[in-house]
């Protein structure tokens, strides 16, 4: 059973930055495609970014492209989301996710993911 734990969220002013981390345990981290999602109050969970097993391929939602960077360190079983130029509309609970389908590389559909963290709150004040 894979466990994912996010951290790094908080309250930041618009234009600021945060680095979110997701530490995995109990599985073969380096074999899983990984992703970040977010959910704002009253809205559905939405895709933010995804990364392949090696980290060589990434994908981003249009709303964060150029501002967020996803990365991973397989030696530390950790994935990151560096956020920059944060906007009020980035306010949400951010979740990391792992997919057991190791034949895939980039996964953007939340229903495809098998494991989820508990989430970390990001609040951007305008």
C-alpha positions as CSV (number, residue, x, y, z in Angstrom):
1,X,0.0,0.0,0.0
2,X,1.4,3.4,-1.1
3,X,1.1,6.3,1.3
4,X,1.5,9.9,0.1
5,X,2.0,12.9,2.4
6,X,1.9,16.4,1.1
7,X,3.5,19.4,2.8
8,X,4.5,23.0,2.0
9,X,1.1,24.7,1.7
10,X,0.3,27.9,3.5
11,X,-0.9,31.5,3.2
12,X,0.9,33.6,0.7
13,X,0.3,37.0,-0.9
14,X,-0.5,37.2,-4.6
15,X,2.7,37.1,-6.6
16,X,4.4,34.9,-4.1
17,X,5.7,31.4,-4.3
18,X,5.5,28.1,-2.4
19,X,7.1,24.7,-2.9
20,X,4.9,21.8,-2.3
21,X,6.3,18.4,-1.5
22,X,4.9,14.9,-1.7
23,X,6.7,12.1,0.1
24,X,5.8,8.5,-0.8
25,X,6.2,5.3,1.2
26,X,5.3,1.7,0.9
27,X,5.6,1.3,-2.8
28,X,7.9,1.5,-5.8
29,X,7.9,5.3,-6.2
30,X,10.2,5.4,-9.2
31,X,7.8,3.2,-11.3
32,X,4.7,5.4,-10.8
33,X,3.5,8.2,-13.0
34,X,2.7,11.0,-10.5
35,X,0.5,14.1,-10.6
36,X,-0.7,17.1,-8.7
37,X,-4.4,18.1,-8.5
38,X,-6.3,20.8,-6.7
39,X,-9.8,21.4,-5.4
40,X,-11.3,24.7,-4.5
41,X,-14.4,25.0,-2.4
42,X,-17.5,24.2,-4.4
43,X,-15.5,23.0,-7.4
44,X,-14.4,19.7,-8.8
45,X,-10.9,18.4,-8.4
46,X,-8.8,19.6,-11.3
47,X,-5.5,18.6,-12.9
48,X,-2.5,20.8,-12.2
49,X,0.6,18.9,-13.4
50,X,1.9,15.4,-14.1
51,X,5.3,13.9,-14.4
52,X,6.6,10.6,-15.9
53,X,8.5,8.0,-13.9
54,X,11.9,9.3,-14.8
55,X,10.9,12.9,-14.7
56,X,11.8,13.4,-18.3
57,X,8.2,14.2,-19.4
58,X,5.9,16.7,-17.8
59,X,2.5,18.2,-18.5
60,X,0.6,21.2,-17.1
61,X,-2.8,22.7,-17.0
62,X,-3.0,25.8,-19.1
63,X,-3.9,27.8,-16.0
64,X,-0.5,27.1,-14.4
65,X,1.8,26.7,-17.4
66,X,4.8,29.0,-17.1
67,X,4.2,29.5,-13.4
68,X,4.4,26.0,-11.8
69,X,7.1,23.4,-12.2
70,X,6.7,19.8,-11.3
71,X,9.7,17.6,-10.5
72,X,10.6,14.5,-8.7
73,X,13.6,12.9,-6.9
74,X,13.3,9.2,-7.1
75,X,16.2,8.7,-4.6
76,X,14.1,10.5,-2.0
77,X,10.7,9.2,-3.0
78,X,9.6,12.7,-3.3
79,X,7.7,14.8,-5.8
80,X,7.6,18.6,-5.8
81,X,5.5,21.4,-7.2
82,X,7.2,24.8,-7.3
83,X,4.6,27.5,-7.6
84,X,5.4,31.1,-8.6
85,X,3.4,34.2,-9.4
86,X,0.5,32.9,-7.4
87,X,-2.9,34.3,-7.9
88,X,-6.0,34.3,-5.8
89,X,-7.6,31.7,-8.1
90,X,-4.8,29.3,-7.2
91,X,-6.3,29.0,-3.7
92,X,-7.3,25.3,-3.2
93,X,-6.3,22.1,-1.4
94,X,-3.5,20.6,-3.4
95,X,-3.3,16.8,-3.7
96,X,-0.6,14.5,-5.0
97,X,-1.4,11.2,-6.6
98,X,0.3,8.1,-7.9
99,X,-0.7,5.7,-10.6
100,X,0.1,2.0,-10.4
101,X,-0.2,1.6,-14.2
102,X,3.5,1.6,-14.9
103,X,3.1,1.3,-18.6
104,X,1.8,4.8,-18.7
105,X,4.0,7.9,-18.4
106,X,1.8,11.1,-18.2
107,X,-1.6,10.8,-16.6
108,X,-3.9,13.8,-16.4
109,X,-7.2,12.0,-15.6
110,X,-7.8,12.0,-11.8
111,X,-9.9,8.8,-12.1
112,X,-6.8,7.0,-13.4
113,X,-4.9,7.5,-10.2
114,X,-4.8,4.8,-7.5
115,X,-3.2,6.6,-4.5
116,X,-3.9,10.0,-3.1
117,X,-2.4,12.1,-0.3
118,X,-4.5,14.0,2.3
119,X,-3.9,17.4,0.7
120,X,-2.2,20.6,1.7
121,X,-4.0,24.0,1.7
122,X,-2.7,26.8,-0.4
123,X,-4.3,30.2,0.2
124,X,-3.4,33.2,-1.9
125,X,-4.4,36.6,-0.6
126,X,-5.0,39.3,-3.1
